[in-house]
Amino acid sequence: MRLRTLLGDHACTSALKGGSIKSDLVTLDFAEYSPTNKGFKPMVREGAFDVSEMAIVTYLMAKSFGKPMVLLPHVVLARFQHAYAVYRAELGNLKPRDLEGRRVGIRSFTTTTGAWLRGILANDYGVDLNSIDWVTFEDAHVAEFRDTTVRAPRGKAIIQMLLDGELDAVLGEKSDHPDLRPLFADAAAEERSWFARHKVLPINHMVVVSRALADQHPDVVREVRRLLTKAADSSVAAPRFSVDEMRRSLELIIGYSAQQELIPRAFAVDELFDDATRALI
C-alpha cells in the first residue's frame, strides 16, 4: 500500500526518508514542505496525507473539532522552550512579569511552542496572559478556531517589527541580533529548574494517521509505527520517551491548551488515541 506521507528531516526520520529502512507492506510517498509545519494546514483542513507529522497542539485542536485523525504514540520533535523568547534590549532587563501590558508577537497564537511558553509564563512566573496585547502573523491550522488576536499588517516580518519598536517582545523565535535580548538570560539554568519541578520534556511534534487508515487497515498502522520506531532506534539523537514520560508531557500541554482556551476541555491522554493506536503505546 502506498501512503501519502509528511515527515520532516529529523534525526529520527533520516533513515526512513533516506530509504535504508523498507517495508514489504507499505511504501511511503514523501511530500516535501519547507518548513514541515506548512503541511499541517492541508492535513487538518483537507486530509492531505495518510501519515503526517503533526504539532501536538494542532492535533489537540483538530480533535476538539472532530477532524478525522488519530495520534500515534511516537514523538519526532521535543525540546525545552525557554530560549524561544526575545525582547528589545532598549527596554532594559525585562522579567517575565514585565510582559504584562506590552505588545508581544507570535507567528500564530496556536503554535505549540507558543502554548508551551504561555503555559510556563502563566504557571511558573505568574504572568497574566490576558493583559498582553498579542500580535499574530498567521491564522490557525484549524480553520474553525476563533482567533481574537490582533493581526500584523500584511508583509510585515516578526523580528523586523520587534527591531522597529512595533513589538516589545516575541515568542517562538531566537535571534542573536545585538539589539535583542533573551527573556531568560540563562535559559539553560531556567530549563533545568523547570524540569526539576515538572519532570517533563516538552513535546512539539508527534505523528498522526488518517482515521480511515486506522479504521480500515490497523495492520498498516502497526507497520508504520514499526518503521518509525526502527528509524528512531537507528539514531542516538532521536527523541526517546518512556510511556510515563510521554504521558506527563501530554498531560501538561493538554492542561496548558485548555487553560488558554485553545481546546474546550482537557482531554485524558488515552482519548488522543483509538483502539488501534492505543495498543501501540
C-alpha positions, 0 to 999 in steps of 0.5 A: 500500500502506498501512503501519502506521507509528511515527515520532516528531516529529523534525526529520527526520520533520516533513515526512513526518508533516506530509504535504508529502512523498507517495508514489504507492506507499505511504501511511503510517498514523501511530500516535501514542505519547507518548513514541515509545519506548512503541511499541517494546514492541508492535513487538518483542513483537507486530509492531505496525507495518510501519515503526517507529522503533526504539532501536538497542539494542532492535533489537540485542536483538530480533535476538539473539532472532530477532524478525522485523525488519530495520534500515534504514540511516537514523538519526532520533535521535543525540546525545552522552550525557554530560549524561544523568547526575545525582547528589545534590549532598549527596554532594559532587563525585562522579567517575565512579569514585565510582559504584562501590558506590552505588545508581544508577537507570535507567528500564530497564537496556536503554535505549540511552542507558543502554548508551551511558553504561555503555559510556563509564563502563566504557571511558573512566573505568574504572568497574566496572559490576558493583559498582553496585547498579542500580535499574530502573523498567521491564522490557525491550522484549524480553520474553525478556531476563533482567533481574537488576536490582533493581526500584523499588517500584511508583509510585515516580518516578526523580528523586523517589527520587534527591531522597529519598536512595533513589538516589545517582545516575541515568542517562538523565535531566537535571534542573536541580533545585538539589539535583542535580548533573551527573556531568560538570560540563562535559559539553560539554568531556567530549563533545568529548574523547570524540569526539576519541578515538572519532570517533563520534556516538552513535546512539539511534534508527534505523528498522526494517521488518517482515521480511515487508515486506522479504521480500515487497515490497523495492520498498516498502522502497526507497520508504520509505527514499526518503521518509525520506531526502527528509524528512531532506534537507528539514531542516538539523537532521536527523541526517546520517551518512556510511556510515563514520560510521554504521558506527563508531557501530554498531560501538561500541554493538554492542561496548558491548551485548555487553560488558554482556551485553545481546546474546550476541555482537557482531554485524558491522554488515552482519548488522543488515541483509538483502539488501534493506536492505543495498543501501540503505546 
